[in-house]
């Protein structure tokens, strides 16, 4: 929860008009107008509502497809904050809760991820919100073909799930065998757990 990030899914004990039940959520710290810091729960939703404006941004058909397929908008947009300020931001779907989240686009991206060096051009692509197909070398020296993208939900560069890779990258798979590192497998397993969590919450 440090650095404005969310916790993993936790189980909360809720009391609704004397009736107690368990509900899953992620937690984050929130600074109130009076300066107090409180804990904000992010509950699991059945699906994100992409039909409504989000912080002043109306999603196009292409935006909705990108969000559904990758979890990330794929471009930088100007959102309107509580004070009416326009802030260039990334927008993503939290894959654990299905909540839409925005984060400022003025981020610092390291020029090296694990053992993979990023060029200024590649960093610029990530800062624009777009996908970056790249050969990734892990700490053990193994090389994989992956797609990187900045996630507003996780507030860091992430591996785009296999089935969500862009058409440009998928075309490369015809000539190369694509292997995704364990981190992407973890994301896929997390999504399967989330689906099970959604069903449990709906009940």
Secondary structure, DSSP 8 states (H G I E B T S, - for coil): -GGG-----EEEEEEETTEEEEEEEEEEEEE-TTS-EEEEEEE--SS---SS-BTTB---HHHHHHHHHHSB-SS-EEEE-TTS-EEEEEEEE-TTT--EEEEES-----SEETTEE--HHHHHHHHTT--EEEEEE-TTS-EEEEEEEEETTTTEEEE--GGG--HHHHHHTTTS-----HHHHHHHHHHHHHHHHHHHHH-
